Amino acid sequence: MSASLRTKYERLLRWYPRTWRDEHGRLMLDTLDEHASDRGIGRPGIAEAWSIRAHGLGERATNRWAVVAAAVSLAAFAIATGILLSDSLQLPGAGAARIVLAMFVGPLALSFAVLILLHRKGQLSAPASLCMAAGAVPSWAVAALAVVSLAIAFDEADAGMGRTWFGSATLLFMLLAWSFGGASLLAPVASLVDRKLPTPIRWLLIVLVAAVASLAIGLAAAVGQMMGAVVAATALVLAVVASRPARPGVRGADMQRPELPPRTGPRAAPTRSTYAKVCAAALVSFVVGFACVVLALTGSTWAPGVGDSTNAMNLGLAAGALVAMPAVVAAGLLLTPRFGAIVGWSALLFCAGLGVASAAQFSGAGSSLQWPLMLLAAVLGSLAFALPVSGLLSTRPAVRIAVGVALGLAGVVPAIMTVTAAGFIAPVAAAALAVWAWRRLSGGRRNAIPHVAYPQ
């Protein structure tokens, strides 16, 4: 290899991290030297240089970068959802900022996190990952422009003004976003399509699949903007799990005495008394909760002191949220022996959320406190579900706390629907819990009957 060619390869290898170059750089240069000598070339080809850069960036993109990207995506979606659900949407520029966060920053960072995870798992090659990452930037940028253009078009129509070029370019921006997204998906789709197919048919199939996938991703992002935080939180958990350092292997004499995790003692199985208490609490929640549902739906026609149907609905949902607490405590009592005390804290958080949701319903539909209280109830309910999930991560306490808070913020939107309809959901869940506890109780009773052998 000539000195100039070696210098060019050394520059290309700078795309790899320094630790990788110190360990593998000399061997890589020798391999490239032999390859260049066999082909008799004087400079790296375009495809070869692209491949080296892609693999170098792939080595730099560790799982920790996936954690950062997923965290940025979650923050963007959470802030966008907060703007939408609060009065700050009325501030100047808040609508545009929400669109940028929900349609550009959040999806783009989420795309990077997913690409890094797939590449580190060996599911996506480095060139295909780099192709998707490069195409994701313009595709999400133009998609955000399309949403802003649509919003401006509606504002212009409401104001009776003439259409500006930007407000009229919504369809053009949508087509450009679709094209950029489809182009970014060509490389990964091509890696999945069978190479034995005839070339025209193969590429036709690749283009069709990439176009359909790009359209589906774009529609999902536009329709499910408020649910993007849930997807980002899921990616964050997967990235945190993937970024945990592997335990070093043990060799030699250490193999005779492997390091064992600390013993915490056997988990006690629920007793018959526990099942009986769970069954009784669930029955109470079911019977009284069903009465609350009847009050919410028909109370305006028969209940004394109840005004219109809206008042009956508020009173029924408020009482139903309180009645759901025995079933929640019973479920926590049943799951604590299996998953630990963290489930008990989760049940307490969820009961607190139900209490706040009940107060929100009691305040009435026209009260200024109803929406803030409902948001607080949603946060408490979401944290109740996030707490056990974060507890399953075998990582540092600070990371578990951060992931738990992130999951709690991400689940606010589905939690709003859950705590709002808790009065309707509780009887169904309580009935299922009562049936399950009764079956376990009956099964234990049958197992406790001794078998008596009668003489023939």
Buried (B, 14 or more C-beta within 10 A) or exposed (E): BEEEBBEBBBEBBEBBBEEBBEEBBEEBBEEBBEBBEEEEEEEBEEEBBBBBBBBBBBBEBBBEBBBBBBBBBBBBBBBBBBBBBBEEEEEEEBBBBBBBBBBBBBBBBBBBBBBBBBBBEEEBBBBBBBBBBBBBBBBBBBBBBBBBBBBBBEEBEEEEEEEEEBBBBBEBBBEBBBBBBBBBBBBBBBBEBEEEEEEEEBBEBBBEBBBEBBBEBBEBBBEEBBBBBBBBBBBBBBBBBBBEEEEEEEEEEEEEEEEEEEEEEEEEEBEEEBBEBBBBBBBBBBBBBBBBBBBBBBBBEEBEEBEEBEBBBBBBBBBBBBBBBBBBBBBBBBBBBEBBEBBBBBBBBBBBBBBBBBBBBBBBEEBEEBBBBBBBBBBBBBBBBBBBBBBEBEBEEEBBEBBBBBBBBBBBBBBBEBBBBBBBBBBEBBBEBBEBBBEBBEEEEEEEEEEEEEEE
